[in-house]
Amino acid sequence: MNYFPQSLQKVIEDISNLPGYGEKSAQRFATTLLKMPRSEAVDLVRNIAIMLDKIHPCVECGIYTEEEEICPICKSEERDKTYICVVEESFDAYTIEKTGKFTGVYHVLGGRLSPLEGVGPEKLNIKSLLERIKKYSAKEVLIATNPTVEGEATANYIHNLLKKYPVNITRLAYGLPFGSVLENADEFTLSKALEYRIKV
């Protein structure tokens, strides 16, 4: 039996459809909205609507942008278009961009291979990656998928596809987070840190 008012229940159901939200967390989210000053809640809804109207994927790389078609990174003459960093989602590119160390361009796959979720290669932006490699005569493709089972499977799939292209294929190095303690490291991270150890 549903004890919530109908309008509240609808919001809870909509929120619980978002990735990472179950019924309980959706209830907390909805309750937070109800406790907010009305003006702040209305501003939030308005900003979401504005975002949905303005934001779209760059036609070149797939990063979310407010520009007409092509994002500022792809437009920039200072970026090396022969150096392509492949990421799962736009926010992964933003995270790398914050370091100020990457001088190439990005390519957003729009997800990762996950047979359990019904995500195969045809659902990712892989074909357009191959087209960009040819178009810009890419010299290096840096695969920066997440260090998860799905991320590794995606990286391996792309690596095998790119073997026939005259391009250097690199992968983000794995290691222990700065300030971490060895006994708290998971086996995967520690094994990768050992595998990719460096000479000092």
JOURTA-V214622 format. One record per backbone hydrogen bond with DSSP energy under -0.5 kcal/mol. NH is the residue of the N-H (numbers start at 1). CO is the residue of the C=O. E is the energy in kcal/mol with one decimal. If there is no record, write none. Layout:
nh:NH co:CO e:E
nh:NH co:CO e:E
This chain:
nh:3 co:1 e:-0.6
nh:9 co:5 e:-2.7
nh:10 co:6 e:-2.1
nh:11 co:7 e:-1.6
nh:12 co:8 e:-2.4
nh:13 co:9 e:-2.5
nh:14 co:10 e:-2.3
nh:15 co:11 e:-2.7
nh:16 co:12 e:-2.4
nh:17 co:13 e:-0.7
nh:17 co:14 e:-0.7
nh:18 co:15 e:-2.0
nh:21 co:18 e:-1.8
nh:22 co:20 e:-0.5
nh:26 co:22 e:-2.1
nh:27 co:23 e:-2.1
nh:28 co:24 e:-2.1
nh:29 co:25 e:-2.2
nh:30 co:26 e:-2.5
nh:31 co:27 e:-2.5
nh:32 co:28 e:-2.4
nh:33 co:29 e:-2.1
nh:34 co:30 e:-2.0
nh:35 co:31 e:-1.6
nh:36 co:32 e:-1.2
nh:40 co:37 e:-0.8
nh:41 co:37 e:-2.0
nh:42 co:38 e:-2.7
nh:43 co:39 e:-2.2
nh:44 co:40 e:-2.2
nh:45 co:41 e:-2.2
nh:46 co:42 e:-2.6
nh:47 co:43 e:-2.9
nh:48 co:44 e:-2.1
nh:49 co:45 e:-2.0
nh:50 co:46 e:-2.5
nh:51 co:47 e:-2.6
nh:52 co:48 e:-2.4
nh:53 co:49 e:-1.6
nh:54 co:50 e:-2.2
nh:55 co:51 e:-2.9
nh:56 co:65 e:-2.0
nh:58 co:63 e:-2.5
nh:59 co:69 e:-2.1
nh:62 co:58 e:-1.2
nh:65 co:56 e:-2.5
nh:75 co:71 e:-1.9
nh:76 co:72 e:-1.6
nh:79 co:76 e:-0.7
nh:80 co:103 e:-2.5
nh:81 co:79 e:-0.9
nh:83 co:80 e:-1.6
nh:84 co:82 e:-0.6
nh:84 co:140 e:-2.5
nh:85 co:105 e:-2.8
nh:86 co:84 e:-0.6
nh:86 co:142 e:-3.0
nh:87 co:85 e:-0.6
nh:87 co:107 e:-2.5
nh:92 co:89 e:-1.0
nh:93 co:89 e:-1.2
nh:94 co:90 e:-2.2
nh:95 co:91 e:-1.8
nh:96 co:92 e:-2.0
nh:97 co:93 e:-2.7
nh:98 co:94 e:-1.7
nh:99 co:95 e:-0.5
nh:99 co:96 e:-1.3
nh:100 co:97 e:-1.3
nh:101 co:96 e:-0.5
nh:103 co:101 e:-0.5
nh:105 co:80 e:-0.5
nh:105 co:83 e:-2.6
nh:107 co:85 e:-2.4
nh:108 co:61 e:-3.1
nh:109 co:87 e:-2.9
nh:109 co:107 e:-0.6
nh:110 co:88 e:-1.8
nh:111 co:88 e:-1.4
nh:114 co:119 e:-2.4
nh:117 co:114 e:-1.3
nh:118 co:115 e:-1.1
nh:119 co:114 e:-2.4
nh:120 co:118 e:-0.8
nh:123 co:120 e:-1.8
nh:124 co:121 e:-1.5
nh:125 co:109 e:-2.2
nh:126 co:124 e:-2.1
nh:127 co:124 e:-0.5
nh:130 co:126 e:-2.0
nh:131 co:127 e:-1.8
nh:132 co:128 e:-2.0
nh:133 co:129 e:-2.2
nh:134 co:130 e:-1.7
nh:135 co:131 e:-2.7
nh:136 co:132 e:-2.5
nh:137 co:134 e:-0.8
nh:138 co:133 e:-2.0
nh:139 co:82 e:-2.3
nh:140 co:82 e:-2.2
nh:141 co:168 e:-2.9
nh:142 co:84 e:-3.0
nh:142 co:140 e:-0.5
nh:143 co:141 e:-0.7
nh:143 co:170 e:-3.2
nh:144 co:86 e:-3.0
nh:144 co:142 e:-0.8
nh:148 co:146 e:-2.3
nh:152 co:148 e:-2.9
nh:153 co:149 e:-2.1
nh:154 co:150 e:-2.3
nh:155 co:151 e:-2.4
nh:156 co:152 e:-2.7
nh:157 co:153 e:-2.1
nh:158 co:154 e:-2.4
nh:159 co:155 e:-2.7
nh:160 co:156 e:-2.2
nh:161 co:157 e:-1.8
nh:162 co:158 e:-2.2
nh:163 co:159 e:-0.7
nh:163 co:160 e:-0.5
nh:164 co:161 e:-0.7
nh:165 co:162 e:-2.0
nh:167 co:165 e:-2.4
nh:168 co:139 e:-3.0
nh:170 co:141 e:-2.6
nh:170 co:168 e:-0.6
nh:172 co:143 e:-1.7
nh:180 co:177 e:-2.0
nh:184 co:181 e:-1.7
nh:185 co:182 e:-1.7
nh:190 co:186 e:-2.4
nh:191 co:187 e:-2.7
nh:192 co:188 e:-2.2
nh:193 co:189 e:-2.3
nh:194 co:190 e:-2.0
nh:195 co:191 e:-2.2
nh:196 co:192 e:-2.5
nh:197 co:194 e:-1.2
